[in-house]
Amino acid sequence: MPSNKFFNRSIISIRDFTIDDFAYLFDLTDKIQSLTSNERGEIAKGLILGYIFYEYSTRTRLSFESAMASIGGRSLGISNIDSSSIMKGESYADTIKTISLYSDVVLIRHPSDGSSRYASEISDKPVINGGSGSEEHPTQAMLDIYTIFKEKKRINGLSIGIVGDLKYGRTVYSLIYGLSTYDVDIHLVSPSVLKIRSESIDDIPNNIKMFHHTELTDDLLKKLDVIYVTRIQRERFPDLQEYKKIQGLYTIDENILKRSKPDVAILHPLPRVDEISPSIDNTTNAVYFKQASYGKELRSALLSALLHENPF
Ligand code: CP
């Protein structure tokens, strides 16, 4: 049985964790869900999650808050930096230091690569990377892999397509690193201007089977067990005209489902814009809202493991 490697540790990059750590976390997620709400509510009693979001968020912030509440803890934070002393010129370092004085764990979303790693060097308490630039979003990838496991009952042996903005989408990098610890085929599908940044995945072992595509062809769709769709990151795009050229390029709709395996699972970290047609939301293939719901469950387990060596 794998042991708890999350205790009292900052969660900065998914690369810092192993397949055994994921197995521990997924098992703990299921165990915590099997507790009564009273039992669950004892885990983080008296403990506080502090957060600061320098970028917009719906799911990451709310699922962490909801997760912390479900295990009996509380949350406080800054969801809009316009209401904070950053507007008076307070530095990033002083802001993080201050949040860590009032909290037991600190969650950060920031537009710069390296921002969470830097914060973990300043904070008195463990830091969770809630999205750093176009670099990583490790807890999203943990919940993505957990979702695949719940849907498919395995990870090894699957063919997984990752589609859309592979250049700027931070969830993609965490997901590829996380999946590279398993025996999977990874099919990367993007227009050439949004290809994966090869320098950002150059330390992935050579034995990982990765294939590059520009189109969702019939041959490819027939292979895929999972299609992980990503939003084109308009806010990180240098030229809006270029963005408009590729907007809606790979919309997943009934036509794509007809050409795919009958049990293909469609995932998306959300928010979506026009990458997935709402007309497929009620199909058994649409897993993206279930995935968002698993986000709360997995983050309850992650916070429990981070706050207690033996969570219960
Ligand atoms: N998946 C995700 O990070 O969503 P938010 O941007 O809404 O937090």
Boltz pocket constraint, residues with backbone or C-beta under 6 A from the ligand:
constraints:
  - pocket:
      binder: B
      contacts: [[A, 56], [A, 57], [A, 58], [A, 59], [A, 60], [A, 61], [A, 130], [A, 131], [A, 137], [A, 140], [A, 269], [A, 270], [A, 271]]
      max_distance: 6.0
